Amino acid sequence: MPRSHPARPSTTSTTPAGAVAPRLLIVGCGDVGMRVLRRVPPGWEVFALTSSPARREVLRAAGAIPLLGNLDDPRSLRRLAGLATHVLHLAPPQASGARDERTRHLLHALRRGPAPGVLVYASTTGVYGDAGGAWLDETSALRPRSDRAHRRVDAERALRAFGQATGAHVGVLRVPGIYAWDREGGHPRERLARGTPVLAAADDVYTNHIHADDLARACLRTLLRAPAGRVFNVCDDTQLRMGDYFDLAADLCGLPRPPRISREEARAQMSPMQLSFMAESRRLRNERLYRELRLRLQYADVRDGLLAGRPG
């Protein structure tokens, strides 16, 4: 029987009589995973994989059954075989290499038993590479530029192959920058407070965003609705260049606007990681999100989402 979920208002099962209650496994249950946990329908049994013994109580209090395991250690994943009817894969790849070995370890573990009916993976919009500000949809060519993006492309391909081999419905969410007021390290006010510069208008790039709560809702909607092999751009409707986004956040938060510098100055002042986010410009179409998942974003405009959840 599904266990009770103290973080949710009801534990009455919505599963038809005689049917097996859905069992969800969340892999990579960080900030977004915890937001998903708060929204799981009553009657679902939820497991959360964690490599940290210290997080077990936090996950248990949120309504999940914690499982100790490490995606870098395939032997620790054996108990995942046949465990879940649905899998939500939110874990990032390892820090180096062209292949996502963590995803491959997870899929190997899942292959050892009956495959889940649905597997949803949170990828990144970085798989598209630089489009020079052009509009892209889910059918656009993948042109990853960084090793980080190449690992995500590898994960997407491995997951599609898993779905074709096992019959699992695999859904891929391509996710841009995630923000929320209560997301640690995930709100522009923190960068603004440090005075980090942005590119001058002549050099600026288009950037895309999604509120963490809307991403959590998209994860659940994909677990419930998505047909096999479908890909979704999970972004809001706002189209802003990066500097304009930070200017907007500064104005809303009552902070100074960031200094503007040329791309040449940025190369001298910023880390390769910071520069990588300023090297790609694209605008993303999200019609599938609305048309196929029938998801209505709570924060379709960053102007509404940037201050949502602000204390006081």
KOLLUMMAR-840214 format. One line per field, with one value per residue: residue number from 1; x, y, z of N, C-alpha, C in turn. Coordinates in pm, whole numbers, plus 32768, in hexadecimal, padded with zeros to 4 digits. Each point is the difference from the previous one (the first is absolute). Last residue first. Example, Ala and Ser with C-alpha at 12.3 -4.5 7.8 and 13.67 -1.06 7.14 Angstrom:
<recs>
k <- 2_1
nx <- 8505_801D
ny <- 7F1F_7DC4
nz <- 82C4_7FF9
cax <- 8052_7FA7
cay <- 8077_8077
caz <- 8006_8000
cx <- 7FB3_805A
cy <- 806D_8078
cz <- 8049_8000
</recs>
This chain:
<recs>
k <- 312_311_310_309_308_307_306_305_304_303_302_301_300_299_298_297_296_295_294_293_292_291_290_289_288_287_286_285_284_283_282_281_280_279_278_277_276_275_274_273_272_271_270_269_268_267_266_265_264_263_262_261_260_259_258_257_256_255_254_253_252_251_250_249_248_247_246_245_244_243_242_241_240_239_238_237_236_235_234_233_232_231_230_229_228_227_226_225_224_223_222_221_220_219_218_217_216_215_214_213_212_211_210_209_208_207_206_205_204_203_202_201_200_199_198_197_196_195_194_193_192_191_190_189_188_187_186_185_184_183_182_181_180_179_178_177_176_175_174_173_172_171_170_169_168_167_166_165_164_163_162_161_160_159_158_157_156_155_154_153_152_151_150_149_148_147_146_145_144_143_142_141_140_139_138_137_136_135_134_133_132_131_130_129_128_127_126_125_124_123_122_121_120_119_118_117_116_115_114_113_112_111_110_109_108_107_106_105_104_103_102_101_100_99_98_97_96_95_94_93_92_91_90_89_88_87_86_85_84_83_82_81_80_79_78_77_76_75_74_73_72_71_70_69_68_67_66_65_64_63_62_61_60_59_58_57_56_55_54_53_52_51_50_49_48_47_46_45_44_43_42_41_40_39_38_37_36_35_34_33_32_31_30_29_28_27_26_25_24_23_22_21_20_19_18_17_16_15_14_13_12_11_10_9_8_7_6_5_4_3_2_1
nx <- 8308_8156_8003_7F47_7FC1_80BA_808A_7EA7_7EF2_80D9_808F_7E98_7ED7_7F5D_7ED7_7F79_7F09_7FBC_7FB1_80FE_803E_7FFB_8129_81D0_80B9_809A_819E_81F3_81C7_81F4_8230_8248_820E_81A0_8006_801C_81B9_8134_8039_8123_81D6_8090_805F_80CC_80B9_7ECA_7EB5_8050_7FA5_7E43_7F2A_7EE8_7EBA_7F0B_7E54_7E6C_7F29_7E6E_7E22_7EC5_7F4A_8136_8157_7F9C_7FFD_819A_80B9_7F6B_80B6_819F_7FFB_7E91_7E0B_7DE6_7E60_7EB0_809B_80C2_809E_7FE1_7FF1_7FB6_7F85_7FB9_7E51_7E65_7F1C_7F15_806F_81BC_8054_7F68_8109_816C_7FA6_7FC9_8184_80B8_7F53_80A5_819E_8039_80F2_810D_8196_8125_8151_8192_818C_8134_7FA2_7F78_813E_8064_803D_80C0_8014_7FB9_7F2A_7E2D_7EFA_7FC7_7EAE_7E3B_7F12_7F7F_8062_8120_7EDB_7DED_7E58_7F4A_8012_808C_8135_809C_7FB4_7F54_7EF7_7F35_7F28_7F2B_7F5B_7F12_804A_8085_81B7_8160_7FE9_8068_81C6_80F2_7FE3_8119_81C0_8050_8014_8190_8168_7FFD_80A8_81D0_80C4_8008_8169_8199_7FD0_7F0C_7E2A_7E4D_7E19_7E22_7DE8_7E27_7F00_800A_80AD_80C7_819A_81B6_81B9_8072_8128_7FCC_7EF5_7FD5_7FA3_7E71_7F9A_7F20_7ED6_7E97_7E9C_7ED7_7E7E_7F65_8173_80FC_80AC_81BD_81CE_805A_8052_81BE_8102_7FBF_80EB_81BE_8051_7FEE_8185_816F_8033_8168_8187_816B_8014_7F12_7E3D_7DF3_7E19_7DFB_7E17_7E61_7E44_7E90_7E6C_7F51_814D_8149_8142_81F9_813C_8165_81DD_8173_81CE_8178_80D0_80DF_7FF2_7E56_7F32_7EB3_7E70_7DFB_7E01_7DF5_7E8F_7F1C_80C8_811A_815C_8189_813D_810E_8180_81BF_81C8_810E_808F_7FDC_7E01_7DE8_7DE1_7DCA_7DC4_7DD5_7DE4_7E4B_7F7A_811F_819B_810E_8177_819F_80FC_8138_81A5_813A_80FD_8186_810F_8054_8091_7F27_7E17_7E3D_7DF5_7E26_7DC1_7E73_7EBF_7E0D_7E41_7EA2_8094_80FF_806B_804E_8068_80CD_8044_80BC_8226_81B6_803B_7FA3_7FC6_800B_7F53_7FCE
ny <- 8F25_7E8E_7EFE_7EFC_809D_814E_7FBC_7F81_8115_80B8_7ED6_7EE9_7E9D_7EF1_7EB2_7E9B_7E63_7E30_7E6D_7EDD_8039_81CF_813A_7FBD_8021_819E_8134_80E7_8147_8116_8090_801F_7FC6_8054_8071_7EB0_7F5D_80F6_7FA3_7EA0_804B_81A6_821D_81B8_8051_7FC9_8152_818A_7FF9_8036_81B8_8102_80ED_7FF3_7FD7_80C6_8056_7FB1_7F87_7EBA_8012_80A1_7EDB_7EAF_8077_8013_7E6F_7F58_80BF_7F61_7E79_7FF4_7F6E_7F4A_7EAB_7EAD_7E2E_7DFF_7E03_7EA1_7DF7_7DEE_7DC6_7E05_7EF5_80FB_811E_807B_7FDD_8094_81C0_8151_8062_8126_81CB_80FE_80A3_8188_819B_80B9_80EA_8173_80AA_80E3_80D5_8174_8125_8169_81B3_817E_81D7_80D9_7FA9_7EAA_7F8D_7FD2_7FEC_8057_7F42_7FDE_7F54_7E31_7F43_8038_7EE2_7DF9_7E2D_7F57_7F2A_804D_80F4_8149_7F63_7F1A_7F0D_7FC4_7EC5_7E17_7E44_7DF6_7E05_7DDF_7DDF_7E05_7DE0_7E4C_7F1A_808A_81CD_8141_804B_811A_81CC_80B4_8066_8199_818B_8058_80C9_81CF_80F8_803E_815A_81B4_807A_8069_8189_80B1_7F3A_7FC7_7F1E_8079_8045_7FBD_80B9_8211_822A_820A_8175_80D2_7F3C_7E30_7E76_7E44_7E6A_7F1B_80DD_8012_7E60_7E4A_7E7B_7E4A_7E35_7E1B_7E46_7E46_7EBB_7E26_7E1F_7F38_805E_81B1_819E_807A_80C8_81C9_8137_805E_812D_81CC_80C1_8073_813A_80D1_80DF_80C3_80BB_806E_7EC1_8006_8072_7FAE_7F99_7E93_7EB3_7E4A_7E59_7E67_7EEB_7EBB_7ED3_802F_80F5_7F73_8003_815B_8032_7F6D_8128_81E8_81D5_80B7_7F90_7FA2_7F8B_809F_80B0_80A4_81A1_81A6_8177_7F8B_7ED2_80AF_80B9_7ED6_7F43_80C6_7FA5_7EA7_8008_7FB0_7FA0_7FC1_7F98_7F65_7FAF_7F79_809B_80B1_820C_8164_815E_8196_806E_7F47_80E9_813A_7F66_7FB1_816C_8074_7E5B_7DFC_7E7A_7E70_7EFE_7EAE_7F19_7ECC_7F86_7E97_7E79_7F24_7F84_8179_81F8_81C2_818D_803A_8108_812B_8241_81C1_8026_7FAB_7E4E_7E14_7DB8_7E22_7E62_7DF2
nz <- 814D_7F74_7E25_7E83_7E18_7EC8_7E38_7EAB_7ECE_7E8D_7EA3_7EE0_7FF0_81AE_8080_7E71_7F05_7EBD_7ECD_7EBE_7E2F_7F63_80E6_7FE0_7E4C_7F42_8026_7F1A_8011_7F92_8036_801C_8107_80E9_81E2_8152_8043_8114_81CC_806B_7FEB_811E_8027_7F84_7E3A_7E9B_7FD7_7F08_7E37_7F7B_80CC_8186_81AF_820E_8147_8138_81EA_8158_808B_7F2F_7E41_7EBE_7F78_7EC7_7E3A_7F22_7F6D_7E62_7E7F_7F61_7EF1_7E7F_7F7D_7FDE_80E9_808B_810D_8027_7F8B_7E44_7F49_7EFD_7FC0_7FED_80A0_80E7_81A0_81B6_81EE_8081_7F94_8121_817A_7FCC_7FE0_8185_80CC_7F4B_8086_818D_7FED_7E7D_7E38_7E19_7E77_7E9B_7E7B_7FB1_7F9D_7F76_7FC7_819B_81A1_8193_820B_822B_822C_81F2_819F_8052_7EA0_7FD9_80FC_7F75_7EB9_8068_809A_817B_8155_801F_805B_7ED4_7E09_7DE9_7E45_7DDB_7E74_7F13_7F05_8020_7F63_8023_7F98_8055_7FC0_7F44_7F9D_7EC2_7F7A_814E_8061_7EE5_804B_8147_7F94_7F26_8104_80E7_7F1C_7FD2_8164_8027_7F05_80B1_8113_7F30_7EA1_7E90_7EDB_7ED7_7F15_7EEB_7FDF_8082_8172_7FCA_7FAC_7F37_8006_807E_7FD7_8079_8142_812A_808C_81A8_81AA_8112_8154_8130_810B_7FE6_8059_7FAD_803D_803A_80EC_8015_80C9_8089_7FD2_7F23_80E7_806F_7EB3_7FB1_810D_7F93_7EA1_805B_80AB_7EE3_7E4C_7E88_7F5E_818B_8209_81A0_8058_7FC6_80C3_80BD_801E_7F66_8075_7FB0_8058_8082_8169_80BB_7EF7_8021_811D_8137_7F9E_8022_80B3_7EF6_7EB9_803D_7FB0_8074_81ED_81DF_8197_8078_80EE_7FEE_8032_8095_810E_8170_7F99_7F46_8124_80F2_7F2D_7F97_8099_7F2E_7DF3_7E20_7F12_7F0E_8043_7FC9_804B_7F8E_7FC9_8058_7FEC_7EED_7FCC_8066_812B_7F68_7EB8_8081_8082_7EA9_7F5F_80F4_802B_7F7D_7EB2_7F5B_8087_7FBB_8053_7FBD_7FF7_803B_7F44_7FB5_808A_805D_7F9E_809B_8113_823B_81D6_8152_805A_8033_7FE1_80BA_80D7_7F3B_800C_7F0A_7EC0_7FAF
cax <- 7FC9_7FC9_8056_803A_7FA5_7FE5_807A_8043_7FA9_7FD8_805B_8053_8023_8056_7FDB_806B_7FF6_8032_7F91_7FF7_8000_7FA4_7F74_7FE3_7FE0_7F75_7FCE_7F6E_7FC3_7F78_7F92_7F89_7F93_802F_7FF5_7F73_7FB6_8003_7FAD_7F75_7FCC_802C_7FA5_7FD1_806D_8063_7FCE_8019_8091_8024_8009_8087_8005_8051_808A_8011_803F_8092_8037_8036_7F98_7F96_8035_8007_7F78_7FCF_803A_7FC8_7F7C_8011_802F_8090_8057_8074_804E_7FE3_7F8F_8028_7FB9_8047_7FBC_805B_7FE5_8064_8089_800F_8053_7FC2_7F75_7FF1_803E_7FA7_7F8D_8030_8018_7F7D_7FCE_804A_7FC8_7F7D_8011_7FF6_7F86_7FF0_7F7C_8004_7F7D_7FC4_7FAB_8035_802E_7F8F_7FC9_8034_7FC0_7FD8_8035_802D_8091_803F_7FFC_8068_8080_8027_8061_7FB6_7FB0_8056_8086_805B_802E_8032_7F95_8008_7F96_8021_805F_7FE9_8076_7FE5_8076_7FEB_8069_7FE6_7FE4_7F76_7FAE_801E_7FE6_7F71_7FC1_801D_7FAA_7F78_7FFB_8005_7F82_7F98_8018_7FD5_7F6D_7FD5_8012_7F8D_7F89_7FFC_8052_8086_8041_8089_8051_8079_807B_8033_8035_7F9D_8012_7F9A_7F91_7F83_8008_7FAC_7FE7_8073_7FEE_8018_8087_7FF6_801C_8079_8016_8088_800B_807E_801D_7FAA_7F93_801B_7F9A_7F7B_800C_7FF1_7F72_7FBA_802C_7FB6_7F73_7FF9_8014_7F83_7F9B_800C_7FC3_7F8C_7F9E_7FE7_805C_803B_807C_806F_8059_808D_8028_8092_8020_8082_8025_7FB3_7FA3_7FC6_7F73_7FC6_7FA4_7F77_7FBF_7F7F_7FA3_7FD9_7F93_801F_808A_8004_8055_803F_808D_8052_8089_804E_8040_7FA2_7FBB_7FA1_7F94_7FAD_7FBF_7F92_7F93_7F86_7FC8_7FB0_8023_8084_805F_808A_8062_8087_8071_806F_807E_7FFA_7FE9_7F74_7FDD_7F91_7F8E_7FC9_7FAE_7F86_7FB0_7FC3_7F8D_7F9A_802C_7F93_802F_8092_8040_8089_8059_8076_807D_801A_8078_8076_8043_8003_7F88_8015_7FAB_802F_7F9D_8043_7FAC_7F87_7F90_800C_7FDA_8058_7FC7_8016_804E_7FAB
cay <- 8085_8015_805B_7FBD_7F9F_8026_8027_7F98_7FCC_8073_800A_8077_8004_8075_8060_802E_8091_803E_8052_7FE6_7F71_7FB5_8026_8001_7F76_7FDE_7FA4_7FF1_7F7B_8014_7FBB_8055_7FC4_7FE0_807A_8026_7F9F_8025_8076_7FD9_7FB9_7F75_7F96_800A_801D_7F95_7F89_8014_7FFA_7F72_7FC4_7FFA_7FC4_8046_7FD1_7FB2_8043_7FF6_8079_7FE3_7FC4_8063_8069_7FCA_7FF0_8088_8029_7FAD_8039_807D_7FE6_7FEA_806E_8003_807B_804A_805B_808A_802E_8074_807F_8062_808D_803F_7FCC_7F86_8004_8016_7FD5_7F78_7FA7_7FF6_7FAA_7F78_7FC4_7FDE_7F8E_7F8A_7FD9_7FC3_7F79_8000_7FBF_7FE3_7FC7_7F99_7FDB_7F85_7FB1_7F77_7FD6_7FE1_8079_8030_7FBD_8049_7FBC_8060_7FF5_802E_8092_802F_7FD8_8064_8064_807C_7FFD_801D_8027_7F9C_7FA7_804F_800F_8066_7FEE_802E_8070_8066_8055_808D_8052_808D_805B_8084_806D_802D_7FCB_7F75_7FAB_7FFC_7FB2_7F73_7FDA_7FF0_7F84_7F8F_7FFA_7FCB_7F71_7FC1_8000_7F97_7F7F_7FEC_7FF4_7F74_7FE2_803A_801D_8028_800B_7FAD_8040_7FB8_7F7D_7FAA_7F70_7FB1_7FCD_8044_808C_8015_808D_8052_8044_7FA0_800D_8041_808F_8020_808F_8031_808D_8037_808A_8023_805B_808E_8039_7FD4_7F81_7F90_7FF0_7FCC_7F76_7FAE_7FF8_7FAA_7F77_7FD3_7FF0_7F7B_800A_7FAB_801B_7F96_7FFC_8081_8018_7FA5_802D_8008_808B_8007_808B_8032_8080_8008_806E_8044_7FDE_7FAA_804E_7FF5_7F81_801B_8036_7F97_7FAB_7F79_7FE3_7FE9_8063_7FCE_8024_7F8E_8015_7F96_7F9B_7F9D_8037_8064_7FB9_7FC2_806C_8034_7FA0_8032_8070_7FCF_803B_7FCB_8062_7FCF_8064_7FE1_804B_7FDF_7FD6_7F75_7F9F_7FE2_7F79_8004_8047_7FB2_7F97_8044_801A_7F84_7FE4_8068_807F_8046_8089_7FF4_807E_800B_8061_800D_802F_808D_8011_802E_7F94_7F82_7FAC_7F8F_8016_7FD5_7FA9_7F85_7F89_8009_801B_8086_8068_806D_8086_8037_807B_8078
caz <- 801E_8088_804E_8074_803D_808B_8046_804E_8069_8052_8072_7FEF_7F72_7FEE_8067_8058_800A_807A_8034_8090_8019_7FAA_800F_808F_8029_7FE2_8066_7FF5_7FFC_8033_7FBD_7FF9_7FB4_7F7A_7FB0_7FFE_7FB0_7F73_7FED_8017_7F8A_7FF7_802A_808A_805D_7FF5_8047_808F_8014_8002_7F7C_7FCA_7F7A_7F9C_7FF3_7F86_7F8E_8002_803C_8085_8053_8017_8058_8087_8033_801B_8080_806B_801D_8049_8088_8001_8029_7FA7_7FFD_7F85_8006_8018_8078_8034_801E_803A_7FE6_7FAB_7FFC_7FB0_7F88_7F7E_7FF4_8036_7F9F_7F8E_8021_8018_7F7D_7FC9_804C_7FD4_7F7F_8019_8034_8092_8032_808E_801A_8067_8033_7FCB_8059_8009_7F7C_7FA7_7FC3_7F81_7F90_7F87_7F89_7F9D_7FEF_807C_8001_7FA4_803C_8063_7FD0_7FE9_7F86_7F8E_8027_7FC9_806A_8071_8063_8068_8064_8086_8002_8067_7FED_8018_801A_7FE2_802C_7FC7_805E_7FF7_806D_8020_7F8C_7FE6_806C_7FE2_7F90_8032_804C_7FA2_7FB5_8058_8013_7F83_8001_805D_7FBD_7FA8_8055_802D_8077_7FF3_8082_7FE2_8079_800A_7FD3_7F8C_8028_8041_7FF8_8044_7FB0_8020_7FD8_7F8A_7FDE_7FDF_7F7F_7F95_7FCC_7F7E_7FFF_7FB6_7FF7_8016_7FD7_8032_7FD8_7F8F_8023_7FE6_7FA8_8027_8049_7FA3_7FE1_8076_8013_7FA0_8027_8077_7FD3_7FC3_806A_803C_8085_8019_7F97_7FA0_7F8E_7FDC_8045_7FE1_7F96_8027_800C_8004_7FDF_802C_7FC5_7F83_7FE6_8074_8012_7F98_7FAE_8036_7FDE_7FBE_8062_805F_7FCD_8030_7FDA_7F70_7FC0_7F87_7FF4_7FDA_7FD0_803D_7FAB_7FCD_7F8C_802F_8043_7F9A_7FB5_8051_800B_7FC1_804C_8071_8081_8025_8034_8009_7FD8_802D_7FC8_8059_7FC6_7FD6_806B_8020_7FD3_7FA0_803B_806F_7FC7_7FD1_8077_802E_7FA9_800C_803A_8044_8004_8000_7FDB_802E_7FC0_8053_7FC1_801B_8052_7FB9_7FBB_8049_7FF4_7FA7_7F8C_7F7D_7FC3_7FD6_7FFF_8051_7FA7_7FC8_805D_7FDA_8011_8086_8005_8000
cx <- 7FB9_7FCE_7FC3_805B_8048_7FA2_7FE8_8074_804C_7FA6_7FDE_805A_8057_8030_804D_7FCB_8069_7FEF_8023_7F8C_7FF7_7FF7_7FA2_7F6C_7FD8_7FDA_7F70_7FD2_7F69_7FB2_7F7D_7F94_7F83_7F91_8028_7FE9_7F6C_7FAD_7FF9_7FA2_7F6F_7FCA_803C_7FB7_7FD6_8073_8065_7FD1_8023_8097_8023_7FFD_8090_8000_804E_8093_8008_803B_8097_803A_802E_7F95_7F94_8033_8001_7F73_7FDB_8036_7FB9_7F7C_800E_802F_8091_8051_8076_8057_7FF5_7F84_8035_7FB1_8064_7FB4_8062_7FEF_8058_8093_7FFF_8056_7FCD_7F74_7FF6_8039_7FA3_7F8C_8033_800E_7F78_7FD0_8049_7FBE_7F7B_8003_8001_7F7F_7FF9_7F71_800E_7F74_7FBE_7FA1_8030_802F_7F98_7FBC_8034_7FB6_7FD0_803A_8038_8099_8045_8004_8074_8088_802A_8062_7FA8_7FB5_805A_808F_8058_803D_803C_7F8A_8010_7F89_8025_8069_7FEB_8082_7FD4_807A_7FDD_8066_7FE6_7FDB_7F6C_7F9E_8014_7FDE_7F6A_7FC2_8016_7F9F_7F73_7FF8_7FFE_7F7B_7F94_8011_7FC8_7F67_7FD4_800B_7F84_7F84_7FFA_805B_808E_8049_808F_8048_8079_8083_8036_803F_7F87_8017_7F9D_7F88_7F80_8002_7FAE_7FD8_807B_7FF1_8020_8089_7FEF_8014_8087_8005_8088_800F_8084_8021_7FAD_7F8C_8015_7F9B_7F79_8002_7FE8_7F6E_7FB9_8027_7FB3_7F6F_7FFB_800D_7F7B_7F96_7FFF_7FCC_7F80_7F94_7FDC_805C_8046_8077_8068_8056_8094_802A_8095_8011_8087_8022_7FB5_7F8C_7FB9_7F6F_7FB8_7F9B_7F70_7FAE_7F73_7F98_7FD2_7F8F_802B_808D_800B_804C_803B_808F_8048_808F_8042_803B_7FA1_7FAF_7F95_7F89_7FA1_7FB6_7F8A_7F88_7F7E_7FBD_7FA8_802B_8084_805A_808B_805E_8082_807F_8063_807D_7FF9_7FF4_7F6F_7FD5_7F85_7F84_7FBC_7FA0_7F7E_7FAA_7FBB_7F85_7F8D_8036_7F99_8039_8096_8038_8089_8065_806F_8083_8018_8075_807D_8040_8010_7F82_800D_7F9A_802B_7F9E_8052_7FAF_7F7D_7F8A_8006_7FDE_806A_7FC3_800F_8058
cy <- 803E_808E_8017_8057_7FB8_7F9D_8023_802E_7F9F_7FD5_8077_800C_8078_8003_8082_8066_802F_8096_803F_804A_7FDD_7F6D_7FA0_801D_7FF9_7F73_7FD4_7F96_8007_7F80_8029_7FB7_8056_7FC8_7FE9_807F_8024_7FA1_8026_8076_7FD6_7FC2_7F76_7F84_7FF5_8014_7F8F_7F87_8013_7FF0_7F6B_7FBF_8005_7FB4_8054_7FD6_7FA4_804B_7FFD_807A_7FED_7FC8_8066_8069_7FCD_7FFA_8091_802C_7FB2_803E_8080_7FF9_7FDC_807C_7FF3_807C_804E_8057_808B_8036_806A_8082_8058_8094_8053_7FD8_7F7C_7FE0_7FFF_7FC9_7F6F_7FA2_7FEF_7FA1_7F71_7FC0_7FD2_7F83_7F87_7FD5_7FBB_7F6F_8008_7FB3_7FCF_7FD3_7F8D_7FEE_7F8C_7FA0_7F6F_7FCA_7FD9_8083_803F_7FA7_8047_7FC2_8064_7FF7_8037_8098_802D_7FDF_8067_806C_807A_800B_8011_802C_7F8E_7FA7_804C_7FF3_806A_7FF7_8026_806F_8081_804D_8092_8050_808D_8061_8081_806D_8021_7FC3_7F6D_7FA5_7FF3_7FA4_7F6D_7FD9_7FE5_7F7B_7F88_7FF5_7FC1_7F69_7FC1_7FF8_7F8E_7F7B_7FE4_7FE7_7F6B_7FDA_8032_8024_801E_801A_7FA5_803B_7FAE_7F77_7FBA_7F6C_7FB1_7FD0_804E_8091_8009_808F_804F_8040_7F9D_801A_8038_8097_801A_8097_8034_808C_802A_8088_8020_8055_8096_8034_7FCA_7F78_7F89_7FE7_7FC1_7F6E_7FA4_7FEE_7F9E_7F71_7FCF_7FEA_7F74_8016_7FAE_8024_7F8B_7FFE_807A_801B_7F95_8030_8011_8093_8013_8091_802B_807F_7FED_805B_804B_7FDE_7FAB_8050_7FF9_7F82_8014_8031_7F96_7FA1_7F74_7FE7_7FDF_8071_7FBF_8030_7F7D_800E_7F94_7F95_7F9C_803D_8062_7FB7_7FC6_8070_8037_7FA3_8033_8071_7FC8_8030_7FBC_8070_7FC8_806D_7FD6_803B_7FDE_7FCD_7F73_7F9F_7FE1_7F76_7FFC_8041_7FB0_7F9C_804A_8012_7F7F_7FE0_8061_807A_805B_808D_7FEE_8085_7FFD_8057_800D_802A_8096_800F_8028_7F93_7F7D_7FAC_7F8D_801F_7FDB_7F9D_7F87_7F80_7FF2_8023_808C_8078_8067_808A_8031_807C
cz <- 7F8C_8013_808A_8053_8072_8045_8092_8055_805C_8073_805A_807B_7FDE_7F6F_7FF0_8065_8065_7FF8_8087_8040_8094_8027_7FB6_8018_8093_802A_7FE7_8063_7FF3_7FE7_8041_7FB2_800A_7FA7_7F6F_7FAE_7FF7_7FAA_7F6D_7FEB_8010_7F7F_7FEE_8032_8091_8063_7FFB_8051_8092_8016_800C_7F76_7FCE_7F7C_7F9B_7FF1_7F86_7F89_800E_8045_808F_805D_8020_8062_808F_803B_8022_8088_806E_8026_8053_8091_7FE8_8022_7FA1_7FEE_7F7D_8004_8023_8076_802B_8011_804C_7FE8_7FA4_7FF8_7FB4_7F86_7F70_7FE6_802F_7F96_7F89_801A_800D_7F77_7FCA_8049_7FC7_7F7E_801B_8032_8097_801A_8090_801E_8063_803A_7FB7_8045_7FFE_7F79_7F97_7FD5_7F7F_7F9D_7F82_7F83_7F9B_7FF8_807C_7FFE_7FA8_803E_8068_7FD9_7FEE_7F7D_7F86_801D_7FCD_806B_8075_805F_806B_805E_808F_7FF5_804D_7FEE_800E_8028_7FD2_8039_7FB3_8062_7FF4_8063_8020_7F8B_7FE7_8068_7FDC_7F91_8033_8048_7FA3_7FB7_8057_8009_7F80_8005_805A_7FB5_7FAB_8054_801E_8074_7FEC_8082_7FD8_8083_8017_7FCC_7F8A_8016_803D_7FE7_8055_7FB3_8019_7FD2_7F80_7FE1_7FD6_7F76_7F91_7FC5_7F74_8007_7FC0_7FEE_8029_7FC8_803F_7FC8_7F84_8032_7FF1_7F9C_802F_8047_7FA3_7FE1_8077_800B_7FA3_802E_8075_7FD0_7FC7_806C_803E_808C_8012_7F9C_7FA6_7F86_7FC1_805B_7FE0_7F8C_801D_7FFB_8018_7FD1_803A_7FB4_7F7D_7FDC_806E_8021_7F98_7FAF_802F_7FE6_7FC8_8064_8063_7FD5_8027_7FCC_7F6C_7FBD_7F83_7FF1_7FE3_7FCD_8054_7FA8_7FC0_7F8E_8031_803D_7F98_7FB9_804F_8012_7FC6_804E_8070_8089_8021_8032_8015_7FCE_8043_7FC0_806E_7FBE_7FC7_8075_8027_7FCF_7FA7_803C_806F_7FBF_7FDB_807B_802B_7FAB_8007_804A_8041_7FF7_8011_7FCE_8042_7FB6_8067_7FBF_8014_8061_7FB6_7FAC_804A_7FF9_7F9C_7F95_7F74_7FC5_7FD6_8007_804D_7FA7_7FC7_8057_7FDD_8007_808F_8000
</recs>
